[in-house]
Amino acid sequence: MTKLNLLVLVLIIGITKASFAQDSSDAANKIRIAGSASLTNNGISLIPNFSLGDPAALFNLSITRGRLSFDTDFNFSLEAKPWYILYWLRYQVVNQGKFQVGLATHLGLNFKPSDVLIDANTGNTTITERYWVVDVSPRYSISENLAVGIYYLHSVGLDQGTVGNSNFITLNANFSNIQLLKDVYLAINPQIYYLKQDHPDGIYFTSTFTLSKSNCPVSISSLLNKEIETDITAGKGFVWNISVKYSISK
């Protein structure tokens, strides 16, 4: 990690700690720490049409107090090679019963293998692509087990050779707590999304299915993704995975 990236991370943590300190008088704003570790047969990125194409290990950590949270995503191939790392700062702007709006920003580090020429010989190295991202996520709960929302993300590539501007917008729904057996539940999260990367764009459908059991930290999920119409050359075709996740919360 470069000194610049390390400095950004320290600043984000500092801002988070300062915000926590300002809310210390509110007894309701207790610090909550949550995390998860997942194994999947195919790592799929935040934008679902892009996948690693190989098994991956995913680690997430979230520190929340009140409406503010600092989250990290560390994702690796099973050969312990870094895939991508995200440093999130999230704030819940609106929290009025059924209607919620979240704002977030993150620094994304994407690690890509590349061939280089060293002393007339071809070698392999890993280059780091940096992206700065902002997003907004309004959500409305129709009932206890059904919510609908919109998610918009804008990404700016910070390095030469990266995608300059990406726009990603989804229309999504969340069907939760669908009881299948005693203490066994299914959640379904379908969405239609539009993606534009500089000039190429496309429309896609994706859905996540998650099986969980009451009071059990282990869940199983599957993500399916298919393009409807696209001229984005990367990430074409049908993409899917199966993941096993272990979650903790304190």
N, C-alpha and C positions, 0 to 999 in steps of 0.2 A: 504494500500500500504506500502511495506517495505521501510526502509530508503535507501536501495540500489536502488530500482526502482525510488524513489523520486530524488535521486542524479543523476541518468541517465537522467531523464527528465529535471532537471535544466541544466545539461551539454549540452543537445541537444538544449534547448532554447538559452543558452549562445552562442553556436556555430552559431546558426541561426542569432542572433542579431549582432554578430561580422561580419558575412558575409554581412548582410544588410548594416552595417556601411561602409564597404570597398567599396560598390557600390554606396554610397550616392552621388558621383559626377556625376553619370549618370542620367540625368533627365528622361530618358525613363524607368528606373527601379523603377517605383512607386510600393508601397505596395498595394497588392490586398488581401482582406479578403473575403472568401466565406464560406458558411456553409449550412447545410441541416439538416432537421429532418424528419424521416420516420417512418411510422407504417406499419407492415407487419403481415400477418397471420402465417408466418413460417420464423423464422430467419435462413438465410443461410450464412455460413461463407465465408471467402475469397477463400477457396478451396471449390467449390460448392457442392461436394458430402456429405459434413458434414452440418447438419442442427440442429437447436435447437429443432425442433419438436413442438414448441409452438409460439404463437404470440410474437413479439418483437418490441422494440423502438430503433431506430438507430440514432445517432447524430454524425455529421462530421463537423470539422472546419479545414480550410486551410488558411495559411498565406504565401503569395508568393511575392517574389521580384526578378525580373530578372529570372534566371534559377533555383533558389533555393526555396524550399518550406518546411514548417513544417506543418504536418497534424496530426490530431488526430481522432480516431474513438472510440466512446463510445457506447457500445451496451448492452441493458438490456432486460430481460423478462418484460412483462407487470405487473409482481408482484414486479418490481423494484429490482430484483436480478441481479447482474452483470453477463454478459455472456462472453464477451471478450472486451479488450481495446488494441488499437494499438497506438504507438507513432512513426510517420514516419518522416524521413528526406530524401527529394528527390532532385535530381539534374539532369538537362537536359544537358547531355554531348554534344550531337549533335543536332543542330537546323538549318538545311540547307534546307529550303523550304519544299519539299515533304518528306524528310527523317529526322527522329528524333530518338534519343536514350536517354532513361532515365535510371538513376541508383538510387537505393533507399536502405535504410536500416530501420529496425524498431525493437523496442522491443514490443513483444506481450505478453499480460497477459490473460490467459485463466482460467476462473473460473468454477470449477467443483464440484458439490455436492458430499459429501462422508460421509459414516457412520463411526462413531468412538465409541470406548468403553470407557465410563466414569463411574467409580465406579460401574462396573458390569452392567451398563445400556447402551443400544445403543442409541446414539444421532446422529444428523446430523449437519455437518459443511460444509463450503466451502473452498476448497483448491485452491491455485493459482499456475498455471503452467506457467513458463516463457520460452519464445522462442526468440532467436535472429535470425533475418531474413535479407537476402540481396536479391535483385532482379535486373534484367536488362530487358528493354522493348524496343527493336527496332521496328519502325513503319514506313510504307511507304504509302503515300497518292496517290492512283492511279488517283483519280479525287476529285472534291470538296466534293462529298458525299460518297466516298468509300475509305476505308483505310484497309490495311492488316498488320499483325504484328506477332511477337513472344514475349512471356512473359515467363521468367524463374525465378523461386524462389527457394532459398535454405534456409531451416530452421534447426536450431540446438536447441534441447531441453536442457535447463539449469538445470533442476531439475530431481531428481531420479523419475523414473516411467513415464517420458514423452518420446515421440518418439525422438530417438537420432538424426536422420538425415532424413529430408524429401526433396524430389526433385519434383518440380511441373513445367511442361513446357506445354505451349499452343501454338497452331496455331490458330489465330483469325482473324476475319474480322469485320468491322464496317460499316454498311449501315445506313447513317444518312439523315435526312431531306426528308423522303419519304412523299410527300404531300397526305393526305387522303381527307381532306376538307379544306375550306378556313381557314388558320392560324392553322390548326391541322396537326401535323406531327408524323410520326412513325420512330423509330430507331431500328435496329435489330443488335445484336452483337452475332453471332454464334462462337463457338470455339470447337475444339477437344483438349483434354488434357491428358497428361500422369502423373500419380502420383506414386511415390515410397516412402514408409515410412519404413525405415530400410530395411527389406527384402520383405514384401508384396508389390505388385504393381498392377496397373490397368489402363485401357484406358476408357475415358468417352467422352460424347458429352453434351454440354450445350449451351443454348442460352437465351439471355435477350431481351425482347420486351418492348419498352418505348413509351408511348403516351404523347405528350406535345402540348401546344398551345402557339403561339407567345405572348410575353409580359405577360405570366402567370407564376407565381412561382410554381404552383402545377403541378406535373406530376404523371402518373400512369405507373407502370412497372410490368412485370412478368418474373420470372426466371424458366426455366425448365432444369432438369439435369437427365441424364440416363447413366448407365454404359454400355459399349460395351463389355468389358471383364475385370474381376478383381478378385483378391483373397484377397482384403482388406475387412475384415469383417465389420468394422464400415462404416456407410454411404451407405450401399447397397440399391438398389432399385431406383424407380423413385421419384425424389424430385422436388417440385415446390412451388412457392409462388406468391402472389400478394402484391404489396407495393404501398403506397401513399406517395409522397415526397414533402416537401416544401423547396425551395432553395432560398438563398439570396446571393448577391454578392455586394461588395462595393469597 
